[in-house]
Amino acid sequence: MSIPLLKIELKSNSKIILLFLAIITLYAGIITAMYNPELGAGINELAKSMPQFFAVFGMENPGTTLLDFLNNYLYGFILILIPFIYIILMCYKLVAKHIDKGSMAYLLNTHCSRIQIILTQFIVLVIGLLVLVCYATGLIIFISNLMFKGEMEIIKFLLVNLGLFILEVFLSTLCFMFACLFNELKFSIGLGAGLGMIFFLVQMLSQVSDDIEFLKYFTPLTLFSPENIIKYDIESFMYLGVLLISAVVFFVITMKKFKKRDLSL
């Protein structure tokens, strides 16, 4: 890892991180503040009257507790999608842009090895993800304690956010791998972004009807199940392990392939 490069990249991308923190503040803050125990039953009735609409976004069972409410309205879609958009943008800025414009070759023409450079870029990506997830966690806990004291199940909520971070690390290693393997943006960014959006689309479709529920087996997003995590379901933690192992595999492939690939000026 290159410490000077790490500092430069973190500083140059700090505005992007702040932008996504602002977006998370908007969505997480408003939705958390909307929780109303008395409103829960009404929302459940509304969900029953329009099951397909709510199911598309994983909100077919809003629940009545604060944690159920957050799981359905934030961790079913919004807080998965926002960090994913950040991942795509950062993969472009940290790797794909340099390769596409030929500046990666100049960056590598230093005392730092290829592994050091690309590892540093990946660490910058993961640090940003960690900041986003930790901020969302802290913000929601703060608002919950401020407005609904005693209703937040802290340990379970922290486990959900750990699961979210593991899922985002999986998505980041997948997108980062494509960014490192291809020269053209339509492949380096298009493949990662395209696959991610397909994952979201397949998950949404699988929740609409029992007839196509089998589609959930074709998206890794299914492996992150907040409702099962808060039940301490062993399988849900095993699925997170699968995501983590897959992320390690993607990362190893990235390191090996990038070390050997040809980079033109």
PyMOL commands that set and color helices and strands:
alter all, ss='L'
color gray80, all
select helices_A, chain A and resi 3-12+14-33+37-49+51-56+66-73+78-101+103-108+114-147+154-181+185-188+190-206+210-218+220-223+226-229+234-260
alter helices_A, ss='H'
color red, helices_A
deselect
rebuild
show_as cartoon
